[in-house]
């Protein structure tokens, strides 16, 4: 799979999120940003992403998926700190 394919799958299955995907083959890093994560525990956030990709993980099309999730406010703070 290509990063663009993973991004398209996530965008079609999770509304209101922005996705940044890196990787190749069956190993990907997913960064998801959305209001949908507000008030959810880190485990619940990851479960949302894994749930959206469950078919591809079960089939082996995706093998290793690293996930980071942020609310828009958290993402802004994280990206601001990278420049410091």
Backbone as XML, in Angstrom:
<?xml version="1.0"?>
<chain id="A" units="angstrom">
  <residue number="1" name="UNK">
    <atom name="N" x="0.842" y="-1.190" z="0.000"/>
    <atom name="CA" x="0.000" y="0.000" z="0.000"/>
    <atom name="C" x="0.884" y="1.248" z="0.000"/>
  </residue>
  <residue number="2" name="UNK">
    <atom name="N" x="0.304" y="2.309" z="-0.482"/>
    <atom name="CA" x="0.968" y="3.612" z="-0.492"/>
    <atom name="C" x="0.355" y="4.502" z="0.588"/>
  </residue>
  <residue number="3" name="UNK">
    <atom name="N" x="1.117" y="5.487" z="1.088"/>
    <atom name="CA" x="0.554" y="6.403" z="2.087"/>
    <atom name="C" x="-0.752" y="7.049" z="1.627"/>
  </residue>
  <residue number="4" name="UNK">
    <atom name="N" x="-0.849" y="7.389" z="0.332"/>
    <atom name="CA" x="-2.068" y="8.026" z="-0.174"/>
    <atom name="C" x="-3.268" y="7.083" z="-0.065"/>
  </residue>
  <residue number="5" name="UNK">
    <atom name="N" x="-3.042" y="5.772" z="-0.212"/>
    <atom name="CA" x="-4.130" y="4.800" z="-0.085"/>
    <atom name="C" x="-4.606" y="4.701" z="1.362"/>
  </residue>
  <residue number="6" name="UNK">
    <atom name="N" x="-3.661" y="4.699" z="2.292"/>
    <atom name="CA" x="-4.013" y="4.645" z="3.712"/>
    <atom name="C" x="-4.783" y="5.904" z="4.090"/>
  </residue>
  <residue number="7" name="UNK">
    <atom name="N" x="-4.317" y="7.050" z="3.616"/>
    <atom name="CA" x="-4.991" y="8.318" z="3.897"/>
    <atom name="C" x="-6.419" y="8.306" z="3.342"/>
  </residue>
  <residue number="8" name="UNK">
    <atom name="N" x="-6.586" y="7.829" z="2.124"/>
    <atom name="CA" x="-7.921" y="7.779" z="1.515"/>
    <atom name="C" x="-8.854" y="6.859" z="2.302"/>
  </residue>
  <residue number="9" name="UNK">
    <atom name="N" x="-8.349" y="5.725" z="2.757"/>
    <atom name="CA" x="-9.164" y="4.817" z="3.566"/>
    <atom name="C" x="-9.624" y="5.498" z="4.844"/>
  </residue>
  <residue number="10" name="UNK">
    <atom name="N" x="-8.693" y="6.135" z="5.544"/>
    <atom name="CA" x="-9.043" y="6.798" z="6.804"/>
    <atom name="C" x="-10.014" y="7.944" z="6.580"/>
  </residue>
  <residue number="11" name="UNK">
    <atom name="N" x="-9.771" y="8.733" z="5.540"/>
    <atom name="CA" x="-10.666" y="9.866" z="5.262"/>
    <atom name="C" x="-12.076" y="9.399" z="4.931"/>
  </residue>
  <residue number="12" name="UNK">
    <atom name="N" x="-12.194" y="8.240" z="4.288"/>
    <atom name="CA" x="-13.520" y="7.741" z="3.928"/>
    <atom name="C" x="-14.249" y="7.115" z="5.117"/>
  </residue>
  <residue number="13" name="UNK">
    <atom name="N" x="-13.504" y="6.767" z="6.153"/>
    <atom name="CA" x="-14.097" y="6.041" z="7.284"/>
    <atom name="C" x="-14.183" y="6.843" z="8.576"/>
  </residue>
  <residue number="14" name="UNK">
    <atom name="N" x="-13.443" y="7.935" z="8.674"/>
    <atom name="CA" x="-13.485" y="8.785" z="9.866"/>
    <atom name="C" x="-13.699" y="10.229" z="9.436"/>
  </residue>
  <residue number="15" name="UNK">
    <atom name="N" x="-14.830" y="10.780" z="9.803"/>
    <atom name="CA" x="-15.146" y="12.157" z="9.440"/>
    <atom name="C" x="-14.471" y="13.139" z="10.395"/>
  </residue>
  <residue number="16" name="UNK">
    <atom name="N" x="-14.163" y="14.303" z="9.866"/>
    <atom name="CA" x="-13.690" y="15.406" z="10.693"/>
    <atom name="C" x="-12.260" y="15.281" z="11.165"/>
  </residue>
  <residue number="17" name="UNK">
    <atom name="N" x="-11.443" y="14.488" z="10.483"/>
    <atom name="CA" x="-10.041" y="14.335" z="10.858"/>
    <atom name="C" x="-9.141" y="14.706" z="9.687"/>
  </residue>
  <residue number="18" name="UNK">
    <atom name="N" x="-7.981" y="15.185" z="10.044"/>
    <atom name="CA" x="-6.912" y="15.439" z="9.078"/>
    <atom name="C" x="-5.854" y="14.368" z="9.337"/>
  </residue>
  <residue number="19" name="UNK">
    <atom name="N" x="-5.339" y="13.768" z="8.286"/>
    <atom name="CA" x="-4.386" y="12.676" z="8.438"/>
    <atom name="C" x="-3.059" y="12.995" z="7.769"/>
  </residue>
  <residue number="20" name="UNK">
    <atom name="N" x="-1.988" y="12.623" z="8.428"/>
    <atom name="CA" x="-0.639" y="12.721" z="7.895"/>
    <atom name="C" x="-0.065" y="11.306" z="7.960"/>
  </residue>
  <residue number="21" name="UNK">
    <atom name="N" x="0.272" y="10.745" z="6.807"/>
    <atom name="CA" x="0.702" y="9.352" z="6.725"/>
    <atom name="C" x="2.118" y="9.281" z="6.177"/>
  </residue>
  <residue number="22" name="UNK">
    <atom name="N" x="2.949" y="8.457" z="6.817"/>
    <atom name="CA" x="4.285" y="8.169" z="6.311"/>
    <atom name="C" x="4.474" y="6.664" z="6.332"/>
  </residue>
  <residue number="23" name="UNK">
    <atom name="N" x="5.339" y="6.175" z="5.474"/>
    <atom name="CA" x="5.641" y="4.757" z="5.464"/>
    <atom name="C" x="5.526" y="4.179" z="4.073"/>
  </residue>
  <residue number="24" name="UNK">
    <atom name="N" x="5.675" y="2.847" z="4.013"/>
    <atom name="CA" x="5.568" y="2.161" z="2.737"/>
    <atom name="C" x="5.321" y="0.688" z="2.985"/>
  </residue>
  <residue number="25" name="UNK">
    <atom name="N" x="4.915" y="0.011" z="1.938"/>
    <atom name="CA" x="4.656" y="-1.420" z="2.057"/>
    <atom name="C" x="3.487" y="-1.686" z="2.978"/>
  </residue>
  <residue number="26" name="UNK">
    <atom name="N" x="3.763" y="-2.284" z="4.125"/>
    <atom name="CA" x="2.697" y="-2.568" z="5.089"/>
    <atom name="C" x="2.992" y="-1.938" z="6.446"/>
  </residue>
  <residue number="27" name="UNK">
    <atom name="N" x="3.967" y="-1.037" z="6.514"/>
    <atom name="CA" x="4.338" y="-0.361" z="7.758"/>
    <atom name="C" x="4.122" y="1.140" z="7.625"/>
  </residue>
  <residue number="28" name="UNK">
    <atom name="N" x="3.250" y="1.696" z="8.473"/>
    <atom name="CA" x="2.899" y="3.105" z="8.349"/>
    <atom name="C" x="2.851" y="3.808" z="9.698"/>
  </residue>
  <residue number="29" name="UNK">
    <atom name="N" x="3.131" y="5.099" z="9.652"/>
    <atom name="CA" x="2.950" y="5.980" z="10.792"/>
    <atom name="C" x="1.774" y="6.893" z="10.463"/>
  </residue>
  <residue number="30" name="UNK">
    <atom name="N" x="0.787" y="6.893" z="11.338"/>
    <atom name="CA" x="-0.419" y="7.685" z="11.138"/>
    <atom name="C" x="-0.472" y="8.777" z="12.199"/>
  </residue>
  <residue number="31" name="UNK">
    <atom name="N" x="-0.602" y="10.020" z="11.754"/>
    <atom name="CA" x="-0.891" y="11.137" z="12.647"/>
    <atom name="C" x="-2.284" y="11.620" z="12.282"/>
  </residue>
  <residue number="32" name="UNK">
    <atom name="N" x="-3.180" y="11.598" z="13.266"/>
    <atom name="CA" x="-4.568" y="12.019" z="13.044"/>
    <atom name="C" x="-4.872" y="13.221" z="13.924"/>
  </residue>
  <residue number="33" name="UNK">
    <atom name="N" x="-5.485" y="14.226" z="13.334"/>
    <atom name="CA" x="-5.834" y="15.451" z="14.043"/>
    <atom name="C" x="-7.318" y="15.701" z="13.859"/>
  </residue>
  <residue number="34" name="UNK">
    <atom name="N" x="-8.055" y="15.848" z="14.958"/>
    <atom name="CA" x="-9.481" y="16.126" z="14.831"/>
    <atom name="C" x="-10.156" y="16.406" z="16.152"/>
  </residue>
  <residue number="35" name="UNK">
    <atom name="N" x="-11.228" y="17.178" z="16.083"/>
    <atom name="CA" x="-12.037" y="17.471" z="17.271"/>
    <atom name="C" x="-12.644" y="16.198" z="17.857"/>
  </residue>
  <residue number="36" name="UNK">
    <atom name="N" x="-12.789" y="15.175" z="17.025"/>
    <atom name="CA" x="-13.390" y="13.916" z="17.439"/>
    <atom name="C" x="-12.626" y="13.283" z="18.605"/>
  </residue>
  <residue number="37" name="UNK">
    <atom name="N" x="-11.354" y="13.631" z="18.780"/>
    <atom name="CA" x="-10.540" y="13.054" z="19.848"/>
    <atom name="C" x="-10.687" y="13.780" z="21.182"/>
  </residue>
  <residue number="38" name="UNK">
    <atom name="N" x="-11.375" y="14.905" z="21.176"/>
    <atom name="CA" x="-11.556" y="15.701" z="22.395"/>
    <atom name="C" x="-12.222" y="14.858" z="23.482"/>
  </residue>
  <residue number="39" name="UNK">
    <atom name="N" x="-11.591" y="14.790" z="24.644"/>
    <atom name="CA" x="-12.170" y="14.092" z="25.790"/>
    <atom name="C" x="-11.992" y="12.582" z="25.784"/>
  </residue>
  <residue number="40" name="UNK">
    <atom name="N" x="-11.349" y="12.031" z="24.750"/>
    <atom name="CA" x="-11.143" y="10.587" z="24.695"/>
    <atom name="C" x="-9.766" y="10.228" z="25.246"/>
  </residue>
  <residue number="41" name="UNK">
    <atom name="N" x="-9.688" y="9.058" z="25.866"/>
    <atom name="CA" x="-8.407" y="8.570" z="26.361"/>
    <atom name="C" x="-7.525" y="8.192" z="25.182"/>
  </residue>
  <residue number="42" name="UNK">
    <atom name="N" x="-6.213" y="8.122" z="25.390"/>
    <atom name="CA" x="-5.323" y="7.691" z="24.306"/>
    <atom name="C" x="-5.710" y="6.327" z="23.741"/>
  </residue>
  <residue number="43" name="UNK">
    <atom name="N" x="-6.155" y="5.416" z="24.580"/>
    <atom name="CA" x="-6.556" y="4.084" z="24.108"/>
    <atom name="C" x="-7.779" y="4.181" z="23.205"/>
  </residue>
  <residue number="44" name="UNK">
    <atom name="N" x="-8.776" y="4.949" z="23.593"/>
    <atom name="CA" x="-9.983" y="5.108" z="22.765"/>
    <atom name="C" x="-9.642" y="5.762" z="21.427"/>
  </residue>
  <residue number="45" name="UNK">
    <atom name="N" x="-8.719" y="6.709" z="21.449"/>
    <atom name="CA" x="-8.305" y="7.374" z="20.212"/>
    <atom name="C" x="-7.677" y="6.365" z="19.257"/>
  </residue>
  <residue number="46" name="UNK">
    <atom name="N" x="-6.764" y="5.542" z="19.783"/>
    <atom name="CA" x="-6.115" y="4.546" z="18.933"/>
    <atom name="C" x="-7.106" y="3.506" z="18.437"/>
  </residue>
  <residue number="47" name="UNK">
    <atom name="N" x="-8.059" y="3.135" z="19.282"/>
    <atom name="CA" x="-9.063" y="2.160" z="18.865"/>
    <atom name="C" x="-9.872" y="2.671" z="17.678"/>
  </residue>
  <residue number="48" name="UNK">
    <atom name="N" x="-10.123" y="3.971" z="17.629"/>
    <atom name="CA" x="-10.846" y="4.543" z="16.492"/>
    <atom name="C" x="-10.069" y="4.343" z="15.192"/>
  </residue>
  <residue number="49" name="UNK">
    <atom name="N" x="-8.761" y="4.586" z="15.244"/>
    <atom name="CA" x="-7.931" y="4.450" z="14.048"/>
    <atom name="C" x="-7.803" y="2.979" z="13.660"/>
  </residue>
  <residue number="50" name="UNK">
    <atom name="N" x="-7.505" y="2.133" z="14.650"/>
    <atom name="CA" x="-7.405" y="0.697" z="14.352"/>
    <atom name="C" x="-8.726" y="0.159" z="13.802"/>
  </residue>
  <residue number="51" name="UNK">
    <atom name="N" x="-9.838" y="0.617" z="14.349"/>
    <atom name="CA" x="-11.146" y="0.175" z="13.869"/>
    <atom name="C" x="-11.373" y="0.545" z="12.415"/>
  </residue>
  <residue number="52" name="UNK">
    <atom name="N" x="-10.923" y="1.744" z="12.044"/>
    <atom name="CA" x="-11.097" y="2.204" z="10.665"/>
    <atom name="C" x="-10.232" y="1.410" z="9.690"/>
  </residue>
  <residue number="53" name="UNK">
    <atom name="N" x="-9.166" y="0.804" z="10.195"/>
    <atom name="CA" x="-8.248" y="0.047" z="9.336"/>
    <atom name="C" x="-8.319" y="-1.457" z="9.591"/>
  </residue>
  <residue number="54" name="UNK">
    <atom name="N" x="-9.337" y="-1.905" z="10.306"/>
    <atom name="CA" x="-9.397" y="-3.297" z="10.751"/>
    <atom name="C" x="-9.365" y="-4.303" z="9.596"/>
  </residue>
  <residue number="55" name="UNK">
    <atom name="N" x="-10.061" y="-3.998" z="8.502"/>
    <atom name="CA" x="-10.071" y="-4.922" z="7.363"/>
    <atom name="C" x="-8.675" y="-5.100" z="6.780"/>
  </residue>
  <residue number="56" name="UNK">
    <atom name="N" x="-7.961" y="-4.001" z="6.622"/>
    <atom name="CA" x="-6.628" y="-4.048" z="6.032"/>
    <atom name="C" x="-5.621" y="-4.714" z="6.979"/>
  </residue>
  <residue number="57" name="UNK">
    <atom name="N" x="-5.791" y="-4.501" z="8.279"/>
    <atom name="CA" x="-4.918" y="-5.158" z="9.251"/>
    <atom name="C" x="-5.201" y="-6.661" z="9.259"/>
  </residue>
  <residue number="58" name="UNK">
    <atom name="N" x="-6.469" y="-7.040" z="9.249"/>
    <atom name="CA" x="-6.844" y="-8.461" z="9.264"/>
    <atom name="C" x="-6.352" y="-9.183" z="8.017"/>
  </residue>
  <residue number="59" name="UNK">
    <atom name="N" x="-6.378" y="-8.505" z="6.873"/>
    <atom name="CA" x="-5.958" y="-9.140" z="5.611"/>
    <atom name="C" x="-4.441" y="-9.188" z="5.458"/>
  </residue>
  <residue number="60" name="UNK">
    <atom name="N" x="-3.731" y="-8.416" z="6.285"/>
    <atom name="CA" x="-2.283" y="-8.349" z="6.168"/>
    <atom name="C" x="-1.793" y="-7.246" z="5.254"/>
  </residue>
  <residue number="61" name="UNK">
    <atom name="N" x="-2.715" y="-6.520" z="4.619"/>
    <atom name="CA" x="-2.311" y="-5.398" z="3.763"/>
    <atom name="C" x="-1.573" y="-4.341" z="4.580"/>
  </residue>
  <residue number="62" name="UNK">
    <atom name="N" x="-1.978" y="-4.190" z="5.834"/>
    <atom name="CA" x="-1.273" y="-3.338" z="6.794"/>
    <atom name="C" x="-0.784" y="-4.249" z="7.908"/>
  </residue>
  <residue number="63" name="UNK">
    <atom name="N" x="0.490" y="-4.124" z="8.222"/>
    <atom name="CA" x="1.053" y="-4.996" z="9.247"/>
    <atom name="C" x="1.382" y="-4.209" z="10.510"/>
  </residue>
  <residue number="64" name="UNK">
    <atom name="N" x="2.165" y="-3.168" z="10.368"/>
    <atom name="CA" x="2.583" y="-2.358" z="11.503"/>
    <atom name="C" x="2.059" y="-0.939" z="11.314"/>
  </residue>
  <residue number="65" name="UNK">
    <atom name="N" x="1.273" y="-0.476" z="12.272"/>
    <atom name="CA" x="0.719" y="0.869" z="12.214"/>
    <atom name="C" x="1.040" y="1.572" z="13.523"/>
  </residue>
  <residue number="66" name="UNK">
    <atom name="N" x="1.784" y="2.653" z="13.421"/>
    <atom name="CA" x="2.092" y="3.497" z="14.566"/>
    <atom name="C" x="1.127" y="4.679" z="14.519"/>
  </residue>
  <residue number="67" name="UNK">
    <atom name="N" x="0.479" y="4.991" z="15.633"/>
    <atom name="CA" x="-0.578" y="6.008" z="15.640"/>
    <atom name="C" x="-0.289" y="7.085" z="16.677"/>
  </residue>
  <residue number="68" name="UNK">
    <atom name="N" x="-0.437" y="8.324" z="16.254"/>
    <atom name="CA" x="-0.433" y="9.466" z="17.162"/>
    <atom name="C" x="-1.694" y="10.264" z="16.855"/>
  </residue>
  <residue number="69" name="UNK">
    <atom name="N" x="-2.413" y="10.644" z="17.895"/>
    <atom name="CA" x="-3.656" y="11.400" z="17.701"/>
    <atom name="C" x="-3.595" y="12.704" z="18.488"/>
  </residue>
  <residue number="70" name="UNK">
    <atom name="N" x="-4.212" y="13.722" z="17.915"/>
    <atom name="CA" x="-4.210" y="15.048" z="18.514"/>
    <atom name="C" x="-5.553" y="15.726" z="18.283"/>
  </residue>
  <residue number="71" name="UNK">
    <atom name="N" x="-5.960" y="16.558" z="19.232"/>
    <atom name="CA" x="-7.026" y="17.511" z="18.939"/>
    <atom name="C" x="-6.348" y="18.643" z="18.159"/>
  </residue>
  <residue number="72" name="UNK">
    <atom name="N" x="-7.117" y="19.487" z="17.487"/>
    <atom name="CA" x="-6.474" y="20.611" z="16.781"/>
    <atom name="C" x="-5.610" y="21.476" z="17.706"/>
  </residue>
  <residue number="73" name="UNK">
    <atom name="N" x="-6.064" y="21.684" z="18.947"/>
    <atom name="CA" x="-5.294" y="22.486" z="19.890"/>
    <atom name="C" x="-3.979" y="21.794" z="20.255"/>
  </residue>
  <residue number="74" name="UNK">
    <atom name="N" x="-4.030" y="20.485" z="20.473"/>
    <atom name="CA" x="-2.814" y="19.734" z="20.792"/>
    <atom name="C" x="-1.848" y="19.737" z="19.608"/>
  </residue>
  <residue number="75" name="UNK">
    <atom name="N" x="-2.396" y="19.610" z="18.401"/>
    <atom name="CA" x="-1.569" y="19.608" z="17.199"/>
    <atom name="C" x="-0.874" y="20.953" z="17.038"/>
  </residue>
  <residue number="76" name="UNK">
    <atom name="N" x="-1.612" y="22.027" z="17.268"/>
    <atom name="CA" x="-1.034" y="23.377" z="17.160"/>
    <atom name="C" x="0.121" y="23.521" z="18.155"/>
  </residue>
  <residue number="77" name="UNK">
    <atom name="N" x="-0.097" y="23.075" z="19.379"/>
    <atom name="CA" x="0.955" y="23.173" z="20.396"/>
    <atom name="C" x="2.153" y="22.309" z="20.014"/>
  </residue>
  <residue number="78" name="UNK">
    <atom name="N" x="1.916" y="21.122" z="19.497"/>
    <atom name="CA" x="2.998" y="20.210" z="19.125"/>
    <atom name="C" x="3.807" y="20.769" z="17.954"/>
  </residue>
  <residue number="79" name="UNK">
    <atom name="N" x="3.137" y="21.337" z="16.979"/>
    <atom name="CA" x="3.848" y="21.864" z="15.815"/>
    <atom name="C" x="4.547" y="23.180" z="16.161"/>
  </residue>
  <residue number="80" name="UNK">
    <atom name="N" x="3.971" y="23.960" z="17.084"/>
    <atom name="CA" x="4.643" y="25.180" z="17.530"/>
    <atom name="C" x="5.933" y="24.841" z="18.264"/>
  </residue>
  <residue number="81" name="UNK">
    <atom name="N" x="5.919" y="23.792" z="19.061"/>
    <atom name="CA" x="7.088" y="23.393" z="19.838"/>
    <atom name="C" x="8.201" y="22.808" z="18.975"/>
  </residue>
  <residue number="82" name="UNK">
    <atom name="N" x="7.846" y="22.268" z="17.806"/>
    <atom name="CA" x="8.866" y="21.712" z="16.918"/>
    <atom name="C" x="9.767" y="22.802" z="16.345"/>
  </residue>
  <residue number="83" name="UNK">
    <atom name="N" x="9.204" y="23.978" z="16.179"/>
    <atom name="CA" x="9.989" y="25.085" z="15.631"/>
    <atom name="C" x="10.857" y="25.784" z="16.643"/>
  </residue>
  <residue number="84" name="UNK">
    <atom name="N" x="10.637" y="25.488" z="17.920"/>
    <atom name="CA" x="11.381" y="26.178" z="18.985"/>
    <atom name="C" x="12.752" y="25.577" z="19.203"/>
  </residue>
</chain>
